[in-house]
Amino acid sequence: MTDQRDVPADYAGAVMGLNGNPLKRLQSAPPVADAVRSAFRDALAARGELAPPDASLRSAPYALEVRLLQLNAEQNADRQASADLVVRVVERATGRIVYAARTYAEHRGDNFLAYDNGLFGSPAALASVARAVLGEAVNETVDRKGFRRALRDIG
């Protein structure tokens, strides 16, 4: 998992003021890269594609490489979030890339301003939108036929 965003590792977005300045930074604990890694791990486990916890990494037939290009959530007059990632499936035995794709997901909506916690907008609601858009991008990636076929052909 490589975080290639040009922001701090824990940055997930911001609630913005009326003039576009950030009023409240949305921080991720754990760092965003760890949250993305966990999202992929959970998605693969739910589909029966994850090696057992006691298996060594070397016994896994493939490696999953993820580059996070963007994960950002903002609230101005509306909440919006986007995720952009590149995924590669690499056959461990040969180092051959058997699948590569880029996934982009976005959410725009919930158009309102609400005074919450002394800010315009709710950081908790914005964090929920960020999690949802990340989940959408991860699920779209692991549910693609090419991705599933690559895992099946290697395994």
N, C-alpha and C positions, 0 to 999 in steps of 0.2 A: 504494500500500500504506500503510494507516494503522493504526498500533498503538494501539488504544484500551484496552489493559489498564492497570490502575492499579498497575503494578509497573515496576521499572527495565527499560530496553530489552533488557538481556541476560539477564533472569530467565526461566528455563524450568522451575523447580520446586525441590524440596528433598527430601533424605533426612531424615526426621523421627525424633526421639528417642522413647523410650517414653512420655514425658509430652506429646508433641505439639509440642515445640519443634524448630525446624530445626537439624539438626546440620551439614549440608553443603548449600550452595546449588548448584543446577545452573545454570551460566552458559553462555550460547550465544555463541560467537564464530564467525561474525558476529552482530550483534544479531538478535533473533528476527524482526523485520520483514523483514530481508534473507533469512533462511532461508525464510520463507513465500513471499517474492517468487521466490526460486530454485525452490522446490517447484512453484509455478504455472508458471514458465517451462519447467521440465523436463517437466511433465505436458503442457503445450500442445505443446511441441516433439515429444514422443513421439507425439502424435496428429496431427501435421502441421498444427497450427493457429497456429503462431508465425510472425511475419514473418521473412524472412531477416535475418541479422545486419547486412548492409549497407544494409537498407531504413531510410528515415527514419520516425520515429514518425508523421509527418503522412500518410504513404502507407498506414498501417494503417487498415482500414475501421472498426475498433472499438477502444475502450479498455476495459481490464478494471480495475475498481475493487474493491479488497479492503479490508475493515475487519476487523481481528483483534480480537475481543472477549475471547477467552481462549485461551491455550495454556499448560497447566500440567501438570507431572508431579510426583507425590509418592510417597514410599514410607513407609508406616507398617508394619503387619504385612503388607501386600500392596502391589504396585505399581499405581498408577492414573494415568491421564493423560486429559486432555480437551482438545478443540479446538473453538472456536466462532467461525465467521466468516460475514460477509455479503459476497456478491459481486454486483456489478452489471456488466452489459455495456452500454456506452454507444456508440451510433452516432456516430462522429466528425463526420460531415458535418452532422448535425442536432442533436447533443447529447441525442437522445432515449434514454431508458433502455429497452432492448429486452428485458432479462432481469434479474431480481433474485431472489436466494434466500439463505436462511440455512442453513448446514450445521453440524451438531453431531456430533462423533464422540467416543467414549470407549473406553477400555480399562481393564478391571479384572481383576486376577488375579495369578498368580505369587505365591501366598500362602505366604510364608516369611520368616523373618528369618535373615540370614547375616552373620556377622562378616567384613567385607571392608574392607580399607584403614583399619582402626581405627574403622569406623562400622558401624552396623546397616544393612545394605543396600549395594548396589553403585551408585555414581553412574553408572558406564558402562552398566550394565543399565537404569537409570532413563532415561538419555539415549536409549537405543535405543527404549524404550517411547514417549517423547515424539516421536521421529522417526516412529515407526510410526503414531501417532494423527494427526499432521499429514499424513502421506501418505494415510491413509485419508480424511480430510476433503477434501483437495485432489482426490483421484481421484474421490470421490463427487460433488463439485461439477462437475468437467469432464466426467464421464460421464453426467450427467443429460441426458435427451432435450431438455428446454427450453433448456439451455445450448448444446448442440450445434446445435440448430435456430436459435438466435439468431445464432450465428457464421456458419452457412451462409447465412441469409437476408440478412445484411449483406454478406458477402463475395461 
